[in-house]
Amino acid sequence: MKKTKNFYLNGEKFFSGDILNLSNIITYFDYNSSLLVLEYNNFICPKEKWDTIFINDNDKIEIVTIVGGG
C-alpha cells in the first residue's frame, strides 16, 4: 500500500503517492532549472543534489525563479 505524502511548494500544499525527488518536482511543474534557486527545508540546495533528495512528508520547498531585465 502506498503512503501518500504531503509537501509544500512555495507555500501551497500538494499530495503525492509516488516517490519523488527534487528533479521530478522541477520537471513536473515545468520550471527552467537553469534559472532558479531551490530551497529545501530552509536550506539552499545545490543542483547537483536534486536527483538524490527525495520528498518526505511535510517537506517545504521554495523555488525562486531568476528574471532578467533592464
PyMOL CGO cylinders between C-alpha atoms (Angstrom):
from pymol import cmd
from pymol.cgo import CYLINDER

trace = [
    CYLINDER, 0.00, 0.00, 0.00, 1.37, 3.41, -0.99, 0.3, 1, 1, 1, 1, 1, 1,
    CYLINDER, 1.37, 3.41, -0.99, 1.59, 6.08, 1.65, 0.3, 1, 1, 1, 1, 1, 1,
    CYLINDER, 1.59, 6.08, 1.65, 0.51, 9.49, 0.44, 0.3, 1, 1, 1, 1, 1, 1,
    CYLINDER, 0.51, 9.49, 0.44, 2.97, 12.22, 1.35, 0.3, 1, 1, 1, 1, 1, 1,
    CYLINDER, 2.97, 12.22, 1.35, 2.16, 15.86, 1.53, 0.3, 1, 1, 1, 1, 1, 1,
    CYLINDER, 2.16, 15.86, 1.53, 4.67, 18.58, 0.81, 0.3, 1, 1, 1, 1, 1, 1,
    CYLINDER, 4.67, 18.58, 0.81, 4.62, 22.33, 0.44, 0.3, 1, 1, 1, 1, 1, 1,
    CYLINDER, 4.62, 22.33, 0.44, 5.80, 24.09, -2.70, 0.3, 1, 1, 1, 1, 1, 1,
    CYLINDER, 5.80, 24.09, -2.70, 6.03, 27.87, -2.43, 0.3, 1, 1, 1, 1, 1, 1,
    CYLINDER, 6.03, 27.87, -2.43, 3.58, 27.74, 0.47, 0.3, 1, 1, 1, 1, 1, 1,
    CYLINDER, 3.58, 27.74, 0.47, 0.96, 25.64, -1.35, 0.3, 1, 1, 1, 1, 1, 1,
    CYLINDER, 0.96, 25.64, -1.35, 0.16, 22.13, -0.13, 0.3, 1, 1, 1, 1, 1, 1,
    CYLINDER, 0.16, 22.13, -0.13, 0.46, 19.18, -2.55, 0.3, 1, 1, 1, 1, 1, 1,
    CYLINDER, 0.46, 19.18, -2.55, -0.02, 15.43, -2.17, 0.3, 1, 1, 1, 1, 1, 1,
    CYLINDER, -0.02, 15.43, -2.17, 1.68, 12.52, -3.92, 0.3, 1, 1, 1, 1, 1, 1,
    CYLINDER, 1.68, 12.52, -3.92, 1.68, 8.75, -3.60, 0.3, 1, 1, 1, 1, 1, 1,
    CYLINDER, 1.68, 8.75, -3.60, 4.75, 8.49, -5.84, 0.3, 1, 1, 1, 1, 1, 1,
    CYLINDER, 4.75, 8.49, -5.84, 8.38, 8.55, -4.81, 0.3, 1, 1, 1, 1, 1, 1,
    CYLINDER, 8.38, 8.55, -4.81, 9.61, 11.97, -5.93, 0.3, 1, 1, 1, 1, 1, 1,
    CYLINDER, 9.61, 11.97, -5.93, 12.94, 13.70, -5.88, 0.3, 1, 1, 1, 1, 1, 1,
    CYLINDER, 12.94, 13.70, -5.88, 13.55, 17.41, -6.32, 0.3, 1, 1, 1, 1, 1, 1,
    CYLINDER, 13.55, 17.41, -6.32, 14.30, 16.97, -10.05, 0.3, 1, 1, 1, 1, 1, 1,
    CYLINDER, 14.30, 16.97, -10.05, 10.89, 15.33, -10.52, 0.3, 1, 1, 1, 1, 1, 1,
    CYLINDER, 10.89, 15.33, -10.52, 9.20, 18.33, -8.88, 0.3, 1, 1, 1, 1, 1, 1,
    CYLINDER, 9.20, 18.33, -8.88, 11.05, 20.80, -11.10, 0.3, 1, 1, 1, 1, 1, 1,
    CYLINDER, 11.05, 20.80, -11.10, 10.15, 18.84, -14.22, 0.3, 1, 1, 1, 1, 1, 1,
    CYLINDER, 10.15, 18.84, -14.22, 6.51, 18.29, -13.26, 0.3, 1, 1, 1, 1, 1, 1,
    CYLINDER, 6.51, 18.29, -13.26, 5.90, 21.97, -12.53, 0.3, 1, 1, 1, 1, 1, 1,
    CYLINDER, 5.90, 21.97, -12.53, 7.80, 22.94, -15.71, 0.3, 1, 1, 1, 1, 1, 1,
    CYLINDER, 7.80, 22.94, -15.71, 10.48, 25.12, -14.13, 0.3, 1, 1, 1, 1, 1, 1,
    CYLINDER, 10.48, 25.12, -14.13, 13.56, 26.10, -16.13, 0.3, 1, 1, 1, 1, 1, 1,
    CYLINDER, 13.56, 26.10, -16.13, 16.25, 24.51, -13.97, 0.3, 1, 1, 1, 1, 1, 1,
    CYLINDER, 16.25, 24.51, -13.97, 18.95, 26.87, -15.20, 0.3, 1, 1, 1, 1, 1, 1,
    CYLINDER, 18.95, 26.87, -15.20, 17.04, 29.92, -13.94, 0.3, 1, 1, 1, 1, 1, 1,
    CYLINDER, 17.04, 29.92, -13.94, 16.08, 29.07, -10.38, 0.3, 1, 1, 1, 1, 1, 1,
    CYLINDER, 16.08, 29.07, -10.38, 17.22, 28.81, -6.80, 0.3, 1, 1, 1, 1, 1, 1,
    CYLINDER, 17.22, 28.81, -6.80, 15.76, 25.96, -4.76, 0.3, 1, 1, 1, 1, 1, 1,
    CYLINDER, 15.76, 25.96, -4.76, 15.36, 25.99, -1.01, 0.3, 1, 1, 1, 1, 1, 1,
    CYLINDER, 15.36, 25.99, -1.01, 14.62, 22.64, 0.63, 0.3, 1, 1, 1, 1, 1, 1,
    CYLINDER, 14.62, 22.64, 0.63, 13.54, 22.68, 4.29, 0.3, 1, 1, 1, 1, 1, 1,
    CYLINDER, 13.54, 22.68, 4.29, 15.12, 26.12, 4.82, 0.3, 1, 1, 1, 1, 1, 1,
    CYLINDER, 15.12, 26.12, 4.82, 18.47, 25.31, 3.16, 0.3, 1, 1, 1, 1, 1, 1,
    CYLINDER, 18.47, 25.31, 3.16, 19.62, 26.31, -0.32, 0.3, 1, 1, 1, 1, 1, 1,
    CYLINDER, 19.62, 26.31, -0.32, 20.01, 23.08, -2.26, 0.3, 1, 1, 1, 1, 1, 1,
    CYLINDER, 20.01, 23.08, -2.26, 22.67, 22.83, -4.99, 0.3, 1, 1, 1, 1, 1, 1,
    CYLINDER, 22.67, 22.83, -4.99, 21.57, 21.49, -8.37, 0.3, 1, 1, 1, 1, 1, 1,
    CYLINDER, 21.57, 21.49, -8.37, 23.97, 18.52, -8.06, 0.3, 1, 1, 1, 1, 1, 1,
    CYLINDER, 23.97, 18.52, -8.06, 21.84, 17.09, -5.22, 0.3, 1, 1, 1, 1, 1, 1,
    CYLINDER, 21.84, 17.09, -5.22, 18.39, 17.42, -6.79, 0.3, 1, 1, 1, 1, 1, 1,
    CYLINDER, 18.39, 17.42, -6.79, 18.39, 13.82, -8.06, 0.3, 1, 1, 1, 1, 1, 1,
    CYLINDER, 18.39, 13.82, -8.06, 19.38, 12.38, -4.69, 0.3, 1, 1, 1, 1, 1, 1,
    CYLINDER, 19.38, 12.38, -4.69, 17.00, 14.25, -2.37, 0.3, 1, 1, 1, 1, 1, 1,
    CYLINDER, 17.00, 14.25, -2.37, 13.63, 12.54, -2.09, 0.3, 1, 1, 1, 1, 1, 1,
    CYLINDER, 13.63, 12.54, -2.09, 10.47, 14.21, -0.84, 0.3, 1, 1, 1, 1, 1, 1,
    CYLINDER, 10.47, 14.21, -0.84, 9.32, 13.25, 2.64, 0.3, 1, 1, 1, 1, 1, 1,
    CYLINDER, 9.32, 13.25, 2.64, 6.08, 14.04, 4.44, 0.3, 1, 1, 1, 1, 1, 1,
    CYLINDER, 6.08, 14.04, 4.44, 5.71, 17.76, 5.28, 0.3, 1, 1, 1, 1, 1, 1,
    CYLINDER, 5.71, 17.76, 5.28, 8.82, 18.89, 3.39, 0.3, 1, 1, 1, 1, 1, 1,
    CYLINDER, 8.82, 18.89, 3.39, 8.95, 22.56, 2.45, 0.3, 1, 1, 1, 1, 1, 1,
    CYLINDER, 8.95, 22.56, 2.45, 10.27, 23.54, -0.97, 0.3, 1, 1, 1, 1, 1, 1,
    CYLINDER, 10.27, 23.54, -0.97, 10.65, 27.12, -2.13, 0.3, 1, 1, 1, 1, 1, 1,
    CYLINDER, 10.65, 27.12, -2.13, 11.56, 27.82, -5.74, 0.3, 1, 1, 1, 1, 1, 1,
    CYLINDER, 11.56, 27.82, -5.74, 12.60, 31.30, -6.78, 0.3, 1, 1, 1, 1, 1, 1,
    CYLINDER, 12.60, 31.30, -6.78, 13.00, 31.96, -10.47, 0.3, 1, 1, 1, 1, 1, 1,
    CYLINDER, 13.00, 31.96, -10.47, 15.55, 34.42, -11.75, 0.3, 1, 1, 1, 1, 1, 1,
    CYLINDER, 15.55, 34.42, -11.75, 14.21, 37.05, -14.14, 0.3, 1, 1, 1, 1, 1, 1,
    CYLINDER, 14.21, 37.05, -14.14, 16.46, 39.34, -16.14, 0.3, 1, 1, 1, 1, 1, 1,
    CYLINDER, 16.46, 39.34, -16.14, 15.58, 42.70, -17.44, 0.3, 1, 1, 1, 1, 1, 1,
    CYLINDER, 15.58, 42.70, -17.44, 16.61, 46.25, -17.65, 0.3, 1, 1, 1, 1, 1, 1,
]
cmd.load_cgo(trace, "trace")
